[in-house]
């Protein structure tokens, strides 16, 4: 198989995948990065380093915006907490394929 025949078969496949990604796969996510950033910034401005109050506020704001797609806050649902407090992970939403629908 020479380079020209390889390009003849691979370019259409790449174009189809790119179009699927742009017009179909990219529209199935329910969370908006801009809205998530705004909610995070607002909560950080209100609560600073108070991690539990910060997470409660973020989850309440996310549930107000996205409804039942976000799990309610449960104080014992922590997954990871770095000892220095710089890295905290709380699972608010989980989907196997990464899409919310």
N, C-alpha and C positions, 0 to 999 in steps of 0.2 A: 504494500500500500504506500503510495507516494504522498507527499505533502499536500498536493492539490486535492486528491480524493479525500484525504482526512479533513481538510478544511471544508469541503463540500458537504460532508455529513455533520460535522461538529458545529459549524456556524448556525445552521437553522435550529439545532437543539439548544444552543446557548441563547439565541434570540427568544425562543419560546419560553425558556425558563426565566429570562429577564422580564418578559412581558407578564408572565404569571406572578412573579414577585411584585412587580410594580402595581398591577391593577387588581390582583386578587388577594394574594397572601398578605400584603401590607395593609389591607383594609379590614382584616379580621380581628385585629387587636382592639380591645375595648379601652385600654388606658392611654391617655394622651401624655406624652413626656412633658409638655409645657404645663399642663394642669398638675401633674405630679410634682413638678419642681415648685410651682406656686404654692401648693398645699404645704410642702416641706418647708419652704422659706417662711411662710406665715406662722407655722407651728414653732419653728426654731426661734423666730423673733419673739414669740409669746413666752416660751418656756426655757430657752437656752439649754442648760445642761441637766435639767430635771428630766431624766430619761423616761420614767414611767408616765409623767404628765404629758410629755412630748408625744409618746407613742399613742396614748389615749386620744389626744387631740387629732393626730394624723389619721387614726382609724375612724374616728367620728366624721372627720371631713371627707375621707374617702368613701365611707358608707353613704354620706349625704350626696356625693357626686355620682357614685357608681352602684349604689343599692346593695343588693345581696351578693354581688360578685366579690365583695370584701367581707371576710369573716369578722365577727364581732371581737372586740378586744377582750382577752382573758389574761390577767396578770401572770399566770403560770405557763403561758404558751411560748416562752422564750426558747429559741433554738440555739443561739450563739451569743455570747457576751465576752468580748475581749477584756482581760483584767484591767487594762488602763481606761476602759470606758469609751475608747475611740471607735470601736467597731461593735455594733449591736445589730442583731438580726431577729426580726419577728415576722412570722409568716402571716400575711394578711390575705393572700390570694395564691392559690396553687392550682395549676392546670398541667397535665402531663405533656401536651404538645406545645405549650407556650402561648396558645391563643385563648382568649377568654370566652369564646362561644362554642 
